[in-house]
Amino acid sequence: DAGVIQSPRHEVTEMGQEVTLRCKPISGHDYLFWYRQTMMRGLELLIYFNNNVPIDDSGMPEDRFSAKMPNASFSTLKIQPSEPRDSAVYFCASSSLGGEKLFFGSGTQLSVL
Amino acid sequence: AQKVTQAQTEISVVEKEDVTLDCVYETRDTTYYLFWYKQPPSGELVFLIRRNSFDEQNEISGRYSWNFQKSTSSFNFTITASQVVDSAVYFCALSVHQGGSEKLVFGKGTKLTVNP
């Protein structure tokens, strides 16, 4: 299996621009998670899906953030408009069952200038 | 509150020393899972272990061992005879049951540096 695939690996953009991060979970996994990692706050759960349905988006910082999962093999995390404080590493992870181990993607390093 | 505390922000040891990374958790659930993940300098998060709340047996895997004690809500991780390749950030995590599903809550991580 190819594992969880995220793209792009690095994204540099200017404040105010729209940013879209992409994730392909492991085939057959029913859960998909988006995490953000910063030095100050560590790993924060932003949102997670079960069978393509958003279950908990309480970690999404504000309305500028949105996430979708149109099908079982693809999810996006969008920031519009982006701000410098959004600079972080964004991880996507998937698992087959709740409580099972998460398989993480390589992350997207986002820099908003 | 359901949370994970890793009190040690950074630890530095010399190769071949043993080192223990502490993890204390809080949860109201009677059934839960605890995890350890490793994040090497390359950045990816690597799963190390998953433990359910009903199994308090210590676990050993090579140079790694884990001590789970429900009485103190701790799930500590020991590396024996540390090596330079063990240098990484280590995260402890707790599965939280919410809304019929599970999600992982991570501690802030402990950065381990093993010097030659």
Interface residues (C-beta under 8 A of the other chain):
Chain A: Y31 F33 Y35 G42 L43 L45 Y48 N50 I55 D56 V89 F91 A93 L97 G98 G99 E100 K101 L102 F103 F104 G105 S106 G107 Q109
Chain B: Y33 F35 Y37 G43 E44 L45 F47 R50 F91 S95 H97 Q98 G99 G100 S101 E102 K103 L104 V105 F106 G107 K108 G109
